[in-house]
Amino acid sequence: MHLTNPKSILAWIALVTLGLGPGASSYTVAALLGGCAILSVTIFCDYAIVFPTAPMVRFYRISRRWIEGTLAIFFGAPGVRLLFSRT
């Protein structure tokens, strides 16, 4: 899913570049990429297993308004600051 998003690709490239450093060996590169792949598969499989369950669906229905309101503030505040900045 993230492979088609250019922002995700560039963010991962930046993180991997910082994590590896200029003298990284082939083993380090393989370990980092393998670890990232295992983490990704594990996390997305967990999402697929956990989120469709009845308790999670019920929790989201109850909490939806609060979750979306919090995210609106979290993303809206920097947007408003950008709108009113003078740079």
C-alpha positions as CSV (number, residue, x, y, z in Angstrom):
1,M,0.0,0.0,0.0
2,H,2.8,2.4,0.9
3,L,4.8,1.6,-2.2
4,T,2.6,3.7,-4.4
5,N,2.9,6.8,-2.1
6,P,5.9,8.9,-3.1
7,K,6.0,10.6,0.3
8,S,6.3,7.3,2.1
9,I,9.1,6.2,-0.3
10,L,11.1,9.4,0.2
11,A,10.6,9.3,4.0
12,W,11.9,5.7,4.1
13,I,14.9,6.6,2.0
14,A,15.7,9.5,4.3
15,L,15.4,7.3,7.4
16,V,17.4,4.4,5.9
17,T,20.1,6.9,4.8
18,L,20.3,8.3,8.4
19,G,20.3,4.8,9.9
20,L,23.0,3.3,7.7
21,G,25.6,5.9,7.5
22,P,28.4,6.2,4.9
23,G,30.4,3.0,5.8
24,A,27.5,0.5,6.1
25,S,28.2,-3.0,5.1
26,S,26.0,-5.2,2.9
27,Y,25.0,-7.2,6.0
28,T,23.8,-4.0,7.7
29,V,21.7,-3.0,4.7
30,A,20.2,-6.5,4.4
31,A,19.5,-6.6,8.1
32,L,17.8,-3.2,8.1
33,L,15.7,-4.0,5.0
34,G,14.8,-7.4,6.3
35,G,13.8,-5.9,9.7
36,C,11.7,-3.2,8.0
37,A,9.9,-5.9,5.9
38,I,9.2,-8.1,8.9
39,L,7.9,-5.2,10.9
40,S,5.7,-4.0,8.0
41,V,4.1,-7.4,7.4
42,T,3.6,-8.0,11.1
43,I,2.0,-4.6,11.7
44,F,-0.4,-4.8,8.7
45,C,-1.4,-8.4,9.4
46,D,-2.1,-7.4,13.0
47,Y,-4.3,-4.5,11.7
48,A,-6.2,-6.9,9.4
49,I,-6.8,-9.3,12.3
50,V,-7.6,-6.9,15.1
51,F,-9.6,-4.0,13.6
52,P,-12.5,-6.0,12.1
53,T,-13.3,-7.6,15.4
54,A,-16.6,-6.8,17.1
55,P,-15.0,-5.1,20.1
56,M,-12.8,-2.8,17.9
57,V,-15.8,-1.9,15.7
58,R,-17.9,-1.1,18.8
59,F,-15.0,1.0,20.2
60,Y,-14.6,2.9,17.0
61,R,-18.4,3.6,16.8
62,I,-18.4,5.0,20.3
63,S,-15.1,6.9,19.9
64,R,-15.3,8.1,16.3
65,R,-16.4,11.6,17.1
66,W,-13.5,12.1,19.6
67,I,-10.9,10.5,17.4
68,E,-11.9,12.6,14.3
69,G,-12.1,15.8,16.5
70,T,-8.7,15.2,17.9
71,L,-7.2,14.6,14.5
72,A,-8.9,17.7,13.1
73,I,-7.3,19.8,15.8
74,F,-3.9,18.0,15.4
75,F,-3.8,18.7,11.7
76,G,-5.9,21.8,11.6
77,A,-3.8,23.9,14.0
78,P,-0.6,23.8,11.8
79,G,-2.8,24.5,8.8
80,V,-4.2,27.6,10.4
81,R,-0.7,28.7,11.4
82,L,0.5,28.3,7.8
83,L,-2.5,30.3,6.5
84,F,-1.6,33.2,8.8
85,S,2.1,33.1,8.5
86,R,3.8,36.0,6.7
87,T,6.8,34.2,5.2
